[in-house]
């Protein structure tokens, strides 16, 4: 896709990271996750889940837990933005994710 001038997006990264998960390529999954973040493509819950699964299946539990924490922080930040003002009153989404403890 990149060779054709089409930039990767969340969907293409999701497919690639999920394929890495299924193939047991946890290091490649993490490389792709870092690359997408560097390129400004926001990872979603599915992408974090695939990367966490790849690490967990390889026995890389510390990396999996670290990704879980990173994913929760990213998802909570998105939930706060999506909730809109007033941000002082957390919405149902941020409360159900226990986002207040991550701030």
C-alpha positions in Angstrom: 0.0 0.0 0.0 2.7 2.4 0.9 4.4 1.8 -2.4 1.2 2.8 -4.1 1.2 6.1 -2.2 -1.6 5.0 0.2 -0.6 5.7 3.8 -1.4 3.0 6.4 -4.3 3.6 8.7 -5.7 2.0 11.9 -7.4 -0.8 9.8 -4.2 -1.8 8.0 -2.1 -1.7 11.1 -4.8 -3.7 13.0 -4.7 -6.4 10.3 -0.9 -6.5 10.4 -0.6 -6.6 14.2 -3.3 -9.2 14.4 -1.5 -11.4 11.8 1.7 -11.0 13.9 -0.3 -12.1 17.0 -1.5 -15.3 15.2 2.0 -16.0 13.8 3.7 -15.6 17.2 5.7 -12.7 16.0 5.4 -10.6 19.2 8.5 -8.5 18.4 7.2 -7.5 15.0 3.8 -6.7 16.5 5.5 -4.3 18.9 7.6 -2.8 16.1 4.4 -2.1 14.1 2.7 -0.6 17.2 5.6 1.8 17.7 5.7 2.7 14.0 2.0 3.5 13.9 2.3 5.7 17.0 5.4 7.5 15.4 3.4 8.1 12.2 0.5 9.6 14.2 -1.9 6.7 13.6 -3.9 6.2 16.9 -4.0 2.6 18.1 -7.4 1.4 19.2 -8.6 -1.3 21.6 -8.3 -4.0 19.0 -4.7 -3.2 18.2 -3.7 -3.1 21.8 -5.5 -6.4 22.4 -3.6 -8.1 19.5 -0.3 -6.7 20.7 -1.0 -7.8 24.3 -2.1 -11.2 23.1 1.1 -11.6 21.0 3.3 -10.8 24.0 1.3 -12.9 26.4 1.4 -16.0 24.2 5.1 -15.6 23.9 5.5 -15.5 27.7 6.4 -11.8 27.6 4.1 -11.0 30.6 5.9 -7.8 31.6 5.5 -6.4 28.1 1.9 -7.5 28.0 1.1 -5.7 31.3 2.9 -2.6 30.2 0.9 -2.6 27.0 -2.3 -3.1 28.9 -1.5 0.0 31.0 -0.6 2.0 27.9 -3.8 0.9 26.2 -6.0 1.9 29.1 -4.4 5.4 29.3 -4.9 5.9 25.6 -8.5 4.7 25.7 -9.3 6.8 28.7 -7.8 9.9 27.0 -10.0 9.2 24.0 -13.1 8.7 26.2 -12.5 12.0 27.9 -12.1 13.8 24.5 -15.2 12.1 23.1 -17.2 13.0 26.2 -16.6 16.7 25.5 -17.0 19.5 28.0 -17.4 19.7 30.9 -14.4 17.4 31.5 -14.6 18.1 35.2 -17.6 15.7 35.3 -16.5 12.2 34.1 -18.9 10.5 31.8 -20.2 7.0 32.1 -17.5 5.7 29.8 -14.6 7.1 31.8 -16.1 5.9 35.1 -16.8 2.3 33.8 -13.1 2.1 32.7 -11.9 3.4 36.1 -10.1 6.2 34.2 -9.9 8.4 37.3 -7.3 6.2 38.8 -5.1 6.6 35.7 -5.0 10.4 35.7 
